[in-house]
Amino acid sequence: MKLMKKNSNLHVILGCFTTLLITNTTLAQEWSIEGGAHFINQRKENAFPISGKSEGFSVGIGYSKYLNTNWSLNTGISYFNSKINFAASNINGTYNETDMENDSFEFRYNVESFEEKIQCSSFRIPLTLQYETLGIVRWYMRTGVVYDISIGNSKYNQNWGNIKTSGYYPQWDAELHGPNYVGFGNMGNLHHEGNFKLQNNFSWLVETGVKQQLRAVDDIYLGLFFELGLNNIRPKTDATEKAIVYTKNIQEPLVYNSVLNQEIYKDKKLALYTIGFKIRYAIDF
């Protein structure tokens, strides 16, 4: 009797599932290609000194499955490219070191201006729910989550302005401002490059705009979007380095570190939000 009841319940579940599949095949589907541009900023709590120049672009394809004439489920994949800029001024620091002759001293540095540009790319997979009105010109809104998969290493470029370093030897009460080949002196302006791996990101997306029907089977979307990063994407490595590190290597007496690796920012989070616009061409079938 119990076996017959279980089989009966199974038949009901399978019947309902089959009915949904048959019903869904009659509903509209939509394929689309899209492009967009965005501006990047940070949530204020525990933020890096990010510049207002941060921006990027995206291109991708999308797929929508309509649940009825107003509601649809959306997914796809897109390529997302961003330039994140950090800027600061009057950077200075001191810490104890030993030179090539093992004499202890206090290394001092001062930087008039600093800018770092991070170039990062990712593939993004959204899962959203969309509502739209009826008519030739429709208002739409979609919301949901986006999983952002970082592609390879992100490259950074640094511009240091008017670097001055010195070594103070308290045992002789003397401060050396040269020579440059040991890391002391007026280093002027400097350009430095490097790379690191950013973490993958989850974000919450809201997009709204108008959908214009062009012909019976194709449409164009024009929309604005807001996307809020839900996790910290800075590299997993510990941020324990000074902005400028003294070494005993004459070939490279000074090492310049990314803001994401500097100990002064070790408690900061790289949690971004983006605001931008998208244009999407869609074909219904």
C-alpha positions as CSV (number, residue, x, y, z in Angstrom):
1,M,0.0,0.0,0.0
2,K,2.8,2.4,0.9
3,L,4.6,1.5,-2.3
4,M,1.5,2.3,-4.3
5,K,1.2,5.6,-2.5
6,K,4.8,6.5,-3.2
7,N,4.4,5.6,-6.9
8,S,1.2,7.6,-7.1
9,N,3.0,10.7,-5.6
10,L,5.9,10.2,-8.0
11,H,3.5,10.1,-11.0
12,V,1.9,13.3,-9.8
13,I,5.3,15.1,-9.5
14,L,6.4,13.8,-12.9
15,G,3.1,14.8,-14.4
16,C,3.4,18.3,-13.0
17,F,7.0,18.6,-14.2
18,T,6.1,17.4,-17.7
19,T,3.2,19.8,-17.9
20,L,5.5,22.7,-16.9
21,L,8.0,21.7,-19.6
22,I,5.3,21.6,-22.2
23,T,3.9,24.9,-21.1
24,N,7.3,26.5,-21.0
25,T,8.1,25.5,-24.6
26,T,5.2,27.7,-25.8
27,L,6.5,30.8,-24.0
28,A,8.8,33.3,-25.7
29,Q,12.5,33.2,-25.5
30,E,15.0,36.0,-26.3
31,W,18.6,36.1,-27.3
32,S,20.5,39.4,-27.1
33,I,23.8,41.1,-27.6
34,E,24.8,44.0,-25.4
35,G,27.4,46.7,-24.7
36,G,27.8,49.1,-21.9
37,A,30.0,51.5,-20.0
38,H,30.3,52.1,-16.3
39,F,31.9,54.3,-13.6
40,I,33.4,52.7,-10.5
41,N,33.5,53.8,-6.9
42,Q,33.7,52.3,-3.4
43,R,31.6,51.9,-0.4
44,K,32.8,54.5,2.1
45,E,33.5,52.2,5.0
46,N,37.1,51.0,5.1
47,A,37.7,52.3,1.6
48,F,40.9,52.8,-0.4
49,P,41.7,56.3,-1.8
50,I,40.0,55.5,-5.1
51,S,40.0,58.2,-7.8
52,G,36.9,59.4,-9.7
53,K,38.5,58.5,-13.0
54,S,37.8,54.8,-12.5
55,E,35.7,53.4,-15.4
56,G,35.3,50.5,-17.8
57,F,33.2,48.8,-20.5
58,S,31.5,45.5,-21.1
59,V,30.2,43.4,-24.0
60,G,28.2,40.2,-23.9
61,I,25.4,37.9,-24.9
62,G,22.2,37.2,-23.0
63,Y,19.3,34.8,-22.9
64,S,15.8,35.3,-21.5
65,K,13.0,32.8,-20.8
66,Y,9.6,34.4,-20.4
67,L,7.4,33.1,-17.7
68,N,4.5,35.1,-19.0
69,T,4.0,38.4,-21.0
70,N,5.5,40.5,-18.2
71,W,8.0,38.3,-16.3
72,S,11.2,36.6,-17.5
73,L,14.3,34.9,-16.2
74,N,17.6,36.2,-17.6
75,T,21.2,34.9,-17.8
76,G,24.1,35.1,-20.1
77,I,27.9,35.9,-20.2
78,S,29.7,39.1,-20.7
79,Y,33.3,40.4,-20.8
80,F,33.9,43.2,-18.2
81,N,37.0,45.4,-18.4
82,S,37.7,48.0,-15.8
83,K,40.4,50.6,-14.9
84,I,40.5,51.3,-11.1
85,N,42.6,54.3,-10.2
86,F,44.0,55.1,-6.8
87,A,45.4,58.5,-5.9
88,A,47.1,60.0,-2.8
89,S,49.4,62.8,-2.0
90,N,52.1,63.7,0.7
91,I,53.0,60.0,1.4
92,N,55.8,59.6,4.0
93,G,57.1,57.0,6.3
94,T,60.0,55.9,8.4
95,Y,61.2,52.6,9.7
96,N,64.4,50.9,10.9
97,E,66.8,49.1,8.5
98,T,70.4,47.9,8.1
99,D,72.6,48.9,5.2
100,M,75.1,46.9,3.2
101,E,77.7,47.2,5.9
102,N,75.1,46.0,8.5
103,D,75.0,49.5,10.2
104,S,71.5,50.2,11.5
105,F,69.7,53.4,10.4
106,E,66.3,54.9,10.0
107,F,65.0,54.9,6.4
108,R,62.9,57.9,5.5
109,Y,60.8,58.6,2.4
110,N,58.5,61.3,1.2
111,V,56.4,61.3,-1.9
112,E,54.6,64.4,-3.2
113,S,52.0,62.6,-5.4
114,F,51.1,59.0,-6.2
115,E,48.7,57.4,-8.7
116,E,48.1,53.7,-9.4
117,K,46.0,52.3,-12.2
118,I,44.8,48.7,-12.1
119,Q,43.6,47.1,-15.3
120,C,41.4,44.1,-14.6
121,S,39.2,41.9,-16.7
122,S,36.6,39.3,-15.9
123,F,33.8,37.1,-17.2
124,R,30.4,37.7,-15.6
125,I,27.4,35.5,-15.3
126,P,24.1,37.1,-14.2
127,L,21.0,35.5,-12.9
128,T,18.2,38.0,-12.9
129,L,14.4,38.4,-12.9
130,Q,12.9,41.0,-15.2
131,Y,9.5,42.7,-15.2
132,E,8.3,44.7,-18.2
133,T,5.1,46.5,-19.2
134,L,3.2,45.9,-22.4
135,G,3.2,48.0,-25.6
136,I,5.5,49.1,-28.4
137,V,7.6,51.1,-25.9
138,R,7.9,49.3,-22.6
139,W,9.4,50.1,-19.2
140,Y,11.5,47.3,-17.7
141,M,13.3,46.5,-14.5
142,R,15.6,43.6,-13.8
143,T,17.3,42.6,-10.6
144,G,19.4,39.7,-9.3
145,V,22.9,38.5,-8.7
146,V,26.1,38.5,-10.8
147,Y,29.1,36.2,-10.4
148,D,32.2,37.8,-11.6
149,I,35.2,35.5,-12.5
150,S,38.5,37.3,-12.6
151,I,40.6,36.5,-15.7
152,G,44.3,35.9,-15.0
153,N,46.4,38.5,-13.2
154,S,45.5,42.2,-13.1
155,K,48.2,44.6,-14.1
156,Y,48.9,47.8,-12.3
157,N,50.9,50.9,-13.3
158,Q,52.2,53.4,-10.8
159,N,53.3,57.0,-11.2
160,W,55.3,58.3,-8.2
161,G,55.9,62.1,-8.1
162,N,59.0,63.8,-6.5
163,I,60.3,60.9,-4.4
164,K,62.8,61.9,-1.8
165,T,64.6,59.4,0.5
166,S,67.2,59.5,3.1
167,G,68.9,57.5,5.8
168,Y,69.3,58.8,9.3
169,Y,72.1,57.2,11.5
170,P,71.4,58.0,15.1
171,Q,74.7,56.6,16.3
172,W,76.4,59.5,14.4
173,D,73.5,61.9,14.3
174,A,73.9,62.1,10.5
175,E,71.3,62.0,7.8
176,L,72.4,60.9,4.3
177,H,70.6,62.2,1.2
178,G,72.7,60.2,-1.3
179,P,74.0,58.5,-3.3
180,N,71.0,57.4,-5.3
181,Y,72.5,54.0,-6.1
182,V,72.1,52.9,-2.5
183,G,68.6,54.3,-2.3
184,F,69.1,57.7,-0.8
185,G,68.4,61.1,-2.5
186,N,66.1,62.9,-4.8
187,M,64.7,60.1,-7.0
188,G,62.4,62.5,-9.0
189,N,59.4,60.9,-10.8
190,L,59.2,57.2,-11.3
191,H,57.0,54.8,-13.3
192,H,56.6,51.2,-12.0
193,E,54.5,48.2,-13.1
194,G,53.4,44.9,-11.6
195,N,50.6,42.4,-11.3
196,F,48.5,40.5,-8.8
197,K,45.4,38.3,-8.7
198,L,42.1,39.8,-7.7
199,Q,39.4,37.6,-6.1
200,N,36.1,36.6,-7.8
201,N,33.2,38.8,-6.9
202,F,29.5,38.5,-6.1
203,S,27.3,41.5,-6.7
204,W,23.7,42.6,-6.6
205,L,22.4,44.2,-9.8
206,V,19.5,46.6,-10.5
207,E,18.8,47.7,-14.1
208,T,16.0,49.8,-15.5
209,G,15.1,51.5,-18.7
210,V,13.0,51.3,-21.8
211,K,12.5,48.5,-24.3
212,Q,11.5,49.6,-27.8
213,Q,10.0,47.1,-30.2
214,L,11.6,47.6,-33.6
215,R,9.7,44.9,-35.6
216,A,7.7,41.8,-34.6
217,V,10.7,39.8,-33.5
218,D,13.4,42.3,-32.4
219,D,13.8,44.9,-29.8
220,I,16.3,47.4,-28.4
221,Y,16.9,48.1,-24.7
222,L,18.3,51.3,-23.3
223,G,19.0,51.1,-19.6
224,L,20.8,52.4,-16.6
225,F,22.2,50.0,-14.0
226,F,23.5,50.0,-10.4
227,E,25.7,47.2,-9.2
228,L,26.8,46.7,-5.6
229,G,29.8,44.4,-4.8
230,L,29.1,42.0,-2.0
231,N,32.6,40.9,-1.1
232,N,36.1,42.1,-0.8
233,I,38.1,41.4,-4.0
234,R,41.6,42.5,-2.9
235,P,44.3,39.8,-3.3
236,K,44.5,37.1,-0.7
237,T,48.2,37.9,0.1
238,D,48.8,39.7,3.5
239,A,49.3,43.4,3.2
240,T,52.5,43.7,5.2
241,E,54.7,45.9,3.0
242,K,55.8,49.5,3.2
243,A,55.0,51.8,0.3
244,I,58.7,52.0,-0.5
245,V,61.0,49.2,0.7
246,Y,64.7,49.6,1.1
247,T,66.9,46.8,-0.1
248,K,70.6,46.1,0.0
249,N,70.6,45.3,-3.7
250,I,72.5,48.0,-5.6
251,Q,70.8,46.9,-8.8
252,E,67.4,47.6,-7.2
253,P,67.9,49.6,-4.0
254,L,64.2,50.4,-3.6
255,V,61.0,48.4,-4.2
256,Y,57.7,50.1,-4.9
257,N,54.5,48.3,-3.7
258,S,50.9,48.4,-4.9
259,V,48.4,50.0,-2.5
260,L,46.8,46.6,-2.2
261,N,50.0,45.2,-0.6
262,Q,50.8,48.2,1.6
263,E,50.4,47.7,5.4
264,I,48.9,51.2,5.8
265,Y,45.9,49.9,4.0
266,K,45.8,46.4,5.5
267,D,42.4,46.9,7.1
268,K,40.9,48.4,3.9
269,K,38.4,46.5,1.7
270,L,38.1,46.6,-2.0
271,A,34.3,46.4,-2.2
272,L,33.2,48.3,-5.3
273,Y,30.0,49.6,-6.8
274,T,29.4,50.6,-10.4
275,I,26.9,52.9,-12.1
276,G,26.5,52.8,-15.9
277,F,24.4,52.3,-18.9
278,K,23.7,49.5,-21.3
279,I,22.3,49.1,-24.8
280,R,21.0,45.7,-25.8
281,Y,19.7,44.3,-29.1
282,A,17.4,41.4,-28.7
283,I,15.7,38.8,-31.0
284,D,12.5,37.0,-29.9
285,F,11.6,33.5,-31.0
